[in-house]
Amino acid sequence: MTDMQLWLVAAIILFILEVITPGFVLANFGVACLAAAIAAWFGGSLTIQVVVFVTACLASFVALRPLLRRTLERGTKQTRTNVDALTGRMGRVTDAIPQAPEVGRVQIDGDNWRAMSVHGGPILAGCTVRIIRVDSTTVIVEQIS
C-alpha cells in the first residue's frame, strides 16, 4: 500500500470510531489524516506528511471542533439533575430555621433537608421557602411567605 492509501485507511477508521465515541476528537485526527493523504498524493516525503498531519490536527482542534460542538449541541436542552435541580425549587419549613449559623429543616418534594437562611435571620415552621443554593448537605433558602 502507498502512503496515501495508509493515510486514507487511517482516516476512514477514525471517522468510523468517531461515530461510536462522543466528543468530536477522533474526527479531528481523521481530518488531519486526510490532509496528510493529500500531501502524500502530491509526492511529499514522510516528514512533510507528518508535518501536514500535525498542522492540520492542531488547526482542526482549534477551528473545527468548537464549530461542530456549537452546531450539533444547539437546541439541546440541558436538564439539571441531582442537587443542581434543587436550586429555585420551593419547599416548606418543617423545623424552624433559627438565626445563622444554626440550621432547621425544610421539606422539598418529600425529602427533608437541613436548611439555613440566606440572610441569616430566623424563618418560622410552616413558611414557604425558595432554595437559593446547596452547600454540601444544607440548602440555603430565602423566605417566600
Number of C-alpha atoms within 10 A of each C-alpha: 5 10 19 21 13 15 23 20 16 18 24 17 14 20 20 14 15 18 12 8 11 9 11 17 17 19 24 24 23 27 23 27 28 22 24 30 26 18 22 22 14 10 13 16 12 13 9 14 24 18 14 22 23 17 15 21 23 15 15 20 19 12 12 17 17 13 13 13 12 11 10 10 11 9 8 7 7 7 7 10 8 6 13 11 12 19 16 13 14 19 25 21 24 18 19 18 24 17 15 14 10 13 21 23 20 30 19 17 11 8 8 15 18 20 27 29 24 16 12 17 14 18 22 15 15 15 16 19 23 20 22 17 19 18 12 8 10 16 25 21 28 21 20 11 10
